[in-house]
């Protein structure tokens, strides 16, 4: 056995060994306590989830799943996907600097190339799309949610491609056909270095026809103040708090009981987020300042209509979901650095060799701002049909339960990239020069006719069809074995149109650049899974599973063979043409864990150890100097680690919870595709990625600790105090060792709240980022500018909630 495999085996074995004494202790505790038929008063409530596409007690699901109810999310001040990642073990995020611009990683499966590595679902609707530099993962706000479920480990059998690392599900509250109810929530807060924030929520549940027809309506609107100031080159303030944003969410669901066990539920989720600028600054300036030339606003619209049909067929339950998903994300980036026409037009790297009109041209063009105008369009339609057998009855009956289904998806993604250098044509005119004169500037007809330096449109047309199923054999009420399989067929058609206006680009007639013939590709995949669950004692179970994850391949946009591109490749130690496409990647996951319900249901403890073998990894190669990137397959990686989640009702008034995650995710070999360290740096010429180097975006460890204490003030009024702290370990944000994001610092943050509730009211005072952490936690690269990304500064506020 190789040294590497010995280390891996030792690490996993040591983690699994931790389970044995804990399980033995739990078994003894469970034996000493008399089993209870139901959770006693004062115990921890049973958690029901839908991870396996049927309602089950979380303790009976043989995989690592974390679930937080809508009420828990609100109580713990978890309002964003970033907050969520800091409170769940072995889940992390990488941000481009604001809402809708991040990606999520689970268990060391991290990649900014190809399709996402973590699938995201809103109810039964997939919001999973490809990774794009121009947008991030869809982030529905945590509004009117039943719960959020985080499934760690590949979910290829039940959730298909792009669930390599796991799946996140946001489950909405459904209309109640019997009872009228509603709520209103108002929040007002203040952010240090910023200003006033506010949010208003309203939810109404209307039984239109008792027990037959019900409508649920929810509306949320909010404003978050900015805290970043824009300054000029001398440090003088131009604008204050430029990164403020506004958001509006509308949720509608109409549920009709058709009788005989059948119902239909049309629903609509729509969210609009307008950001005035990104949440990133320049590291070279004082904290929370930026000297960008062009402001970077964004407009992000999510629309998710769906119709769900549920029915009882006697031998099984039927579920059919027809859904749409539309996203329109339009944004602007500052392209002043990357689209500097001075060098491109004059052919001079500096003005020292220029005189007269050429020098004037160089100086005036170099002073012009440039916008990168990005318009992202996603249109997706999907249909899932599935049958689910009746639940297993331990008192007798059929020992086999199963689920079977079919899924089809048709998705179109387009990225429009237009990059004007504002005022370029006017500069030529003012100097009496013709930008189209090929004898002077090497130009060609159409160049700079509308100040554009670059224009491109990429179209991806993806289709998927798959069938899937799982079958569980219950050997006894204590022992069950589940086998599952998914068979998938997918196709992609990629087309591109472009006009390369920049002077160092090729003639538009260059094959494959100005225009491109469609690229068609297809893939087939089989993703099996095997799960074993064993109840070794009342309320104590051991489980093991093995499963495969899969990610589709795709086409690259053509990268021109220009001097800038060649120089950038040489800087990284790369040669040869950019590949036209990249292949699928896949992984196998092996997990062993234990779930325990202890101390007469006043404590729950979940433990898991995992090993992942990831092959043919898709990763992004960034030619930042030239303004291009491409995707390729780079080799293999191994990830292994441990997870622990503990929740305890210490006293009838005090509940404590903690979680710990440890991940060791590294490359199996050295890979030249990531280039070499450039000259002038320590270890120049050495490879950026070597054997044993860490996969990007993966914290080595994370931990959280929370507490909730409540007591009675009077017979009619109760008080509470809550606190939650999170620590995120260091990680590598990029493979390029000289990049500022190569080493991301570890950081710690805390949230707290206190309040009272009486009758139908609850009033809460809260503080987020209590310790006012202002460490530069990440350094996103925005059009070749490495910027600083911080936690939002300390925010103090109050929330009032009324339910009726």
N, C-alpha and C positions, 0 to 999 in steps of 0.2 A: 504494500500500500504506500502511496506517495506521502511525502511529508505534509503536503497541503490537505490531503484527505484525512490524515491522522489528526491534524489540528481541527478540521471541521467536525470529525466524529467526536473528538474529545469535548468540543464546545457544546455540541448538541447533547451528548451523553450527560455532561455536567448539569445542563438545564433540565433534562428529563429526570435526573437523580433528585433534583429539588422537589419534584412532584411526589416522589415515593413517601418521604416522611410526612409531608403535609397531608397526603391522602390517608396515611395510616392514622395520623392524629384526628383527621376529620371523621374517619370510620369509627374510631373509639368514641368520639364525642357524640356521633349520631347513634351509636349503640347504647350509650349511657342515657340519652334522652329518649323519652317515650315518643314514638312517631305521632305526628298530628295529621289529621285528615285535611286540614286547611290551615292557612296562615293565621296564627293566633293574633289577638289584639296586641299592638305594639311591635309586631314583626315587620320585616321588609316585604313589601308587596310583590306578588308574582308579576313577572314581566312577560307579556305575550308579544311575539314578533312574527314577521312574515318572511324571514330570510329564505326559507325553503318553499316559498309560494304556497304555504298553508299556515294557518294560525297555530302557533305552538308556544309552549313554555320555553323560554330561552335556555333553561337548564337541560332540555331534551334535544337541543340542536348540537350535533357533533362537530362543531367548528367554533372558532373564536369570533364572537359577535358582541359588540357593544351597542347598547340602546339607551337613548336619553329621551324622556317624554318631553312634550312641548312645555309642560310646567317646569321640568328640570332645566331645560335650556334657558328659560326666562329667569329662574331663581339663581342660576350660576352665571348670569350675565354673558351667556354664549349667544352671540348675535350674528356671527359671520362664520364662514367656512374656516378661516384662519383660527378663530377662537376654538372651533371644534377640534382642529388638529392638535391644539395644545393640551386638550383634555382627554384624548384617547391615546393609548399606548401605540407606538410604532406607526403613526400616521403623521405626515408632514406636508409642507407646502413650499412652492417657489413662486415668487411674485414678480411681475413686470412693473408693479407700482400702482395698484389700485383695484377697485371693484371690477370683477369680471376679467382680470388680467393674470390670474394665478393658475397653477396646476397643482394637483394633489398626488402624493406618493404614499404607498403603504408597504411596509416590510422591505424597504430597500429596493423596490421596483420603481425606478425613476428614469424617465426619458423625456426629453423635450422634442423628440422626433416622432414621425408617424402618427398613429392614433393614440388616444389617451391610454394610460396604463391602469387607470381606475375608472370604472363605469359609474355614472351618476344617474339616478332614477328619481323622478317625481311621481310617486305612486307607482303605477305600472308602465310609465312612459320613460323611455331612455332619452337622456339629454347628453349622451356621450358623443363627442365629435373628435376630429383629428386635432393634434397639437399644431398651433399656428403662432408665428411670431406676432401676429397682429391682434390676437385675442387669447383669452384663457378659457378655463372651464366655466360653464354656466353656473351661476351662484344664486339659486332661488333664496329669497330671504326667509328667515325662520318665523313664519307668520301662520297662525292657525294650524299648527302641526299637531298631529297625534303623537308622533315620535320621529326620531332620526335613528336609523340603524346603520352601523358600520360593520360590514362583513370583511374580515381580514383573510387574506389568502385568495388564490385564483377561484373565480366563480364561473368558469367556462361552461359548465354543464347546464346551469339554469339561466345564466345571464349572457352567455355568448362571448364574442370577441371583445377586446379592450377591458377585460376584467382580470388582467394579469396579477395585479397586486391586491385587488379586492373590489368591493362595490359599496357605494353610499346610497341609501334609500331615504327619501324624505316622504313620510306618510301623512297625508292631509286628514283632518277631521271630516267625517262624513255627515250628511244631513241626518238629523233625528226625525223620524216620521211621527213621533208621539208627543214630544214636549217642545213647547215654545221656550226659547232661551236666547240670550245674547250677552255681549260684553262690550265695554269700551275701555280703552287704555290710553292714557296721555302721559308722555314723557318729556321732561324739560331738563337740559343739562348744559354744562359749560366745559369747554376743552381749553386747557392751559395752552398758551401761545396762539389760541384761536379765538373762538367766539361761542355763540349760543347755538345749541342743537335742539331739535324738537322732533317728536314723532306722535302721530295719532292713529289709533287702530279702532275699528268698529266691526263687530261680527254679529250677524242676526241669523237665527235658525227658526224657520217658519214651517210648521206642519200645515200645509195648505188643505189637504184632506187627511184627517187623522188616520194614521197607520197605513196610508196608501200613497201619499204624495207629500214630499218635503223639499224645501229650498234652503240652502245655506249660502249666505252672502258675506264676504269679508272685504274690507277696504283698509289699506294702510298707506299713509303718506308721511314722509320724513325729510328732514334737512340735516346734513352734517356740515359743520363749519370747517373751513380750511385752517391750516396752521403753518403753511409754507409761504414765505414771502419771495417775490421776484425782485432782484436787484440788478443794477447795471454793472458795467465793468469796473466802476469805481466803488462799488458797494452801496450806492444810493438806492433807496427803496423805490421801485416802480409801482408795485401793486402788493397788497397785503392779503394773506389767506387765500391764495389763488386756487387751492385744491379742494374747494367746497363741492358738495354734491347733493342732489335731490333725487328722491325715489318715490315711486307710487306702485302699489300692488293691488290687483283686483282678483278675487277668487270667487267663482260661482260653481255651485253644484246642485243639480236637481235630481232627486232620487224618486223613482216611481216603483211601487210594489205592484207587480202584474198578477200576483196570485200564484198559487201552486208552487211556491218556492222560487219564483222568478222575479228579477228586478232589473231595471235599466237606469244608469246614472250618467247623463251627459254632464261634462264639467269643463271649466275654462280657468286657466291660470294665466295672468298677464302681468308683466313687471317691466317698468321703465326706469332706467337709471341714467341721470345726466350728471356727468362729472365735468367740472370747470377746468381741471388739470389733474395730472397724476400725483400720487403720494410719494414722490421721490425727489431728492435734492442733490446738489453737487457736494461731494465730500470735501472739496478744496475750500469751501466757504463755511462761515459759521453755521451752526446747526439750524436746520429748517429754513435754509436760504438756497435759492437757485438763480443762476444768471442766464438761463436759456433765452435765446433770441425769439423763439416762436412758442406761444402757449400751446398746450396739448390737451384740449377738451375731448370728451367722448360721449357718445349717446348709445346706450345698450338697451334693446327691446327684446324681451322674451315673450313668446306667446305659445301656450300649450293647450290646445283643445283636445278633448277625448270623449269617447263614449264607452262605457263599461257595461256589459251584460253578464249577470250572474244567474245561474239556474240550477235547480235540483233535478238530476236525471234518475234519481233513485239509487243506482249503483255507484254514482259519482256526482261531483259538482262540476258544473261548466263555468268557465270564465272566458269571455271574449273582450278584447280591448282594441279598439280602433283609435289611433291617436295621430296628432300632428305636432310638429315642433318647428317653430320659426324663430330665428334670431337675426336681428339686424344690429350690427355693432359698427358704428361709424366713429372714427377717431382721427386725430391729427397728431403727428409726432414732429419734433424739431429736427429737420434734416439739414440744418445749416452746415454742420461739419462734413457730412458724407457727400453732400451735393455742392461742393465748392467748385464753381466753374473757372476760377482764376487760373488754376494749373491746367485744367482740361483744355481750355481754349488757347492759352498762350504757349503751352508746352513747357513752361518754366516752373520749377519747384519753388523758386523764390524770385523776388523782383530785382535782384542785383544785376542781372544780365539784360534787363529791359530798359527801354528809353521811350520818350515821346508818347504817342497814342497807345502803344502796347503796354507801357507802364501804367498809364491812366486806366486802361481796360482792366489790367490785372487788379489794381487797387479797388476799382469800383465794383467789379464782379465779386471780389473777395469779401466785400462788405454787405452783400445781399443775403437776406434770409431765405430759407427754403422750407417748404412744408412737405411732409410725407402724409398724403391724404389716403387713409385706409378705410375701405368699405367692405365689411364682411357680411355675407348673406348665407344663411343656412335654411334650407327647406327640407323637412323630413316627414315622411309618412310611414307609419308602421302598423302592423296587425299581429296580435298574438291570440291564439286559441289554445286553451288547455283544459284537460280533464283531471280532476283530483279525486282520488278514492276517498271513501269514508275513513274517519280516523280509526286507529287501532283501538280495539276494546280489550283490555287485559283480562276481562272476566270471561272471555270466550269469543268465538267468531273467527273470521278469516285472519290468519297471522300475516298476511301480505297487504301492504299499502303501497300506493304508486301515484305517480304524476306523469302525464304525457302531454306534449304540446307541439305546436308549430309556430314559427315566427317568420315574418317577412318585413323587410325594410327597404325603402327607396329614399336616398338622401342626395341632395345637391348642395354643394358648398362652392361659393365663389368668393374670391379675394380680389378686389379692385385696388390697385396701387398707383396713385398719380402723384408725381413729385415735382411741382413747379418751383423754380428759383424766381422769386417775386421781383419783377422789374428788370429781368435780364435783357429783354428785347429793347427796353427803353435806354439801357446803357449803351448798346451798340448804336442806336439812333442818335443819342446825344454826342457821340464821338464821330459820327459820319461813317460808320463802318457797317459792312454787310455781313451778318452772321452766316449767310448761305454761300459765301464766296469760297469754293473748295480750294482755290489757289492760295488763299491766305490762311484759312482756318481749318481746312479739311472737312468742311461741313457738307451736308447733302440736303436736298429739298425737304422742307417741313421742319427742319431743326429749329427749336426754340420759337416756333411760330406762335405758341401760346404760353411762352415762358417755361414750358415743361422740360425737365431734364431726364425724365423717365416715366414710362407708362406701361403697366402690365395688368392683365386680367388672367387669373387662374381659375379653371372650372374643374371640379371633381364631381363625378357622378358615380355614386356607390350604391350597389344593391346587395342585399343579403337574403338568403333563404335558409332556414334550418329547421330541423326536427330535434326534439330533445325528450328525455324521460329519466325518471328515477324509480327504482323499485326497492322497497324495504321489506326484509324478512325479519319478523319479530320472533326469534327463537323462544323467548320467554318475555314476561313483562320487564325483565332486567337487561335483556341482551337483544340488540338489533343491528343488522348489517344492511347497508344501503349501497347499491351500485347504480351509477348514472352514466349517461352518454349523450353527447350532442354531436350531430353531423351538420356541418355548415358549408355552404357554397356562397362565394362572394365574387363580385366583379367590380372593376373600377375603370372608368373612362376619363382620361385626363386631357384637357385641351388648354392651350394658352395663346394669348395674343399680346403683342408688345410692340412698342415703338421706342427704340433705344436712342434717345436724343443726345445723350452725353457724347462729347467729342472723342473720348477715348474708347467709345464703343464701336462695334463693327457696322458696316453698311446694313441697312434694314433688309436687304435681300439675302444676307448670310443665312444659310439653311439652319433651321432649328432655333433661330433667335427672334427675328422680327415676327415670324409666324411659325407655327408648329403643327405638324400632323398629329392627330389624336394618338394617344398611347392607351392601348387596351390591355388589361391584365385580369387574371382570374385566379382564385385560390380555393382549395378545399381543405377542411380541417375537421378532425375528430378530437373532441375533448372529453375524456372519460373522468370519472371520479369514483372513489370507494371510501365509505365511511363506516366506522364501527362505534357503537355506543354501549357502554356496560355500566349498569348501576351496581357498584360494588357494595353499597350499603344504602339504607334509606337516606335520600337527599345527598348522596355522594356518587358521582359518576366519573368514569374515565372514558376518554374517546380517542380515536385515532382516525386520520384521514389522509388520503393521497389524491391529488387532483392536478389536472393540467390546465394551463391558461394559454391563450393564443391571441396574437395581434396581427392584423392584416398588413400586407406590404403596400407599396404605392409608388407613384412616379415623382421624380424631381423636376422642378422647373429648370430649363436650360440655363446654364451659367456661361456668359460670353468669355471667350478666350482673349481677354484684354490685358494690357500691361499691368493694370492694377490687380487683376485676379491672379496673374502669374506671379507678381511680386508677393502677394499675400500667401499664395501656396508655398513659394520658396521660403518665406518667413517661418512657416509652420513645418518646413521640411517635407512638403507634399509635392508630388509630380503627377503628370498624366491628366487626362480629361475627367471632368466631374461625371460620376455615374448617372445614367439616365433614369434609374429606378433603384429601389431597395426591396429586399425580400421580407417575408413575414418573420417574426420571432415568436418563441414559445418558452414555457417553463413548466417544470414539475415541482410541486410543493408536497412536503411531507410534514405532518403536524401531529403532535401528541399533547393532550391536555386533560384537565380535570375541572369539574364544576361542583361546588359544594354549597350546601345550604345548612348552616351550622347554628349552634346555640339556640335551639328552639325557634329557628327562622329569624333570628335577630342578626345574623351575619351571613354574607355571601362571599365566596372566594373563588375566583376563576384564574387558572394557571394555564399557560400554553408555551410549548417550545416548537420551533419550526426550522425547516431546512428547505431552501429554494435553489434549484439549478436552472439558470436562465441561459438560453442558447441563442446565438445569432442576433445579438442585441441591436436594435435600431437606435441610432444616436445622431445628433445634429452636429455637423462640422461648420463652424462659423468663420467665414472669411470677412471679418468685421471691417478691415481696412478698405475692402472693395465694395462693401455694402451687399454682400450675397451670403447665402448659406446653402447647404445641401444635406440630404439625409443618406445614411449608408449603414451597412451592417458591420459591426466591429469585433464580434467575438462573444465570449461567454463570461458569466459572473456567477458568484455563489453568495447567497445571503442566508444567515442563520441568526437566531436570537430567541429571546424570552419575553413573555408578557405576564403581568400580574394585575388583577383588579380586585380590590377588597372594599366591601361596604359593610358597616356595622352600626346597629342601633345600640349605642353604648349605654344610654339610659332612655327612658321614655321621651325625654326632651332633646337628647343629643344624638345626631347621626353623623358619622365620619366616613369618608371615602378616600381611597388613594389608588393610584395606578403607577406602574413602572413598565417601561419598554426598553429593551436593549436590542440593537441590530448591528450585525457585522456583515456589511455588503461590500464585496471587493471583486475586482477583475481577476480572472483565472490566469491571465498572461499579459505580457506587454503588447500594446497595439500601436502601430505607427500611424493609423488613420487620424489620430488626434494631434499629429504633428510633433515638432520638437521645440525645445526652449530656444528663443531667438538669441542672437549674439548680444553681448553687453549685459547679460544677466548671469547670476550664479548658475553653474551646471549647464551652461549654454551647449546646445547640441544634443542634450539628453532628451529622451522621450517624455512627453507630457503624461502619458499613461503607462505605468509599469505594472508588472505582476504584483498583486496585493494592494494596489491603489483602490481608494474608496470610490464607489459609484456616486455620481453627483446627487446633491439634494437630500442626502440621507443622514439625519442626526444619529450619532452613535448611541445616544440614550435620551430618554425623556421621562419626566415624572410629574405627577400632580397630587395635590392634597387639598381636600375640601371638608368643611364642617357646616352643620346647620343646627342651631340651638333655638328652641322656641319655649315659651312659657306663657301662663295666663296672667294678664294684668288685672282683669276683672272677670266676672262671670260671662260677660259678653264680648270681651276684647282680649286678643292674644298678641304677643310680641315675638319677634324673631331677629336673630343675628346670623349672618352667613359669611363665609370667607372661602376663598379658593386661590391656591397658588400653583403656578406651573413653571417648570424648568425644562428648557430645550437645550440639548447638547450641541456641540460644534459639528460642523459638516463642511463638505466641499460643494460650492455652488457651480463650479465649472471645472473642466479638465485642464484648462490652460493655466499652468502654474504661476505665470506672471500676472494673471488677471486679478484685480482686487477682490473678486467674488470667489476666488479659489478656496479661501479659508473663511468660512462663516463662523462668527463667534457664538459661543453659548450665551444664553440669556435667561433671565428670571423675571417673572411678572406676577402680580397679584390683583385680585378683585375682591371687593367686600360690599356688603349691603346690610341694612337693618330696617325694620319697619313694624307696622301693626296691621292687624286685620280684624274686622268686626262686621257682623251681618253679611252684606254682600260687597263690602269694600276692602281694599288692601292698598296701603300707601307705603312706598319703599324709598329710602334714600340709599344711593349707591355711589361707588367710585370704581372706575376701571383704570388699570395700570396704576394701582395704588402707590407703588414705589417710583413712579414716573421714570421708568426705564427708557433711556434714550441711546442705547447701543445701536450701532449700524448693523442690523441683523442680516441684511442681504445687500448685494450690489448689482441690481439689474442693469443690463446693457441695453440702452435705448439709442438706436441709430449710432452705434459705435461710441457712445458716451457712457462710461461706467458711473452709475449714480448710487446714492445711498438711500436705503429703505429702512424706516424706523417703525416701531410700534406707535400707535396714536398716543399723543401725550395724555397725561392724567386727565380724566374726564369725570366730573362730579355732577350728579343730578338727582332728580326725584321722579318716581312713577306712581300714578294713581290708577287703580283698576276697579271697575264696577261691573259686577255680573248680575244678570237678572233672568 
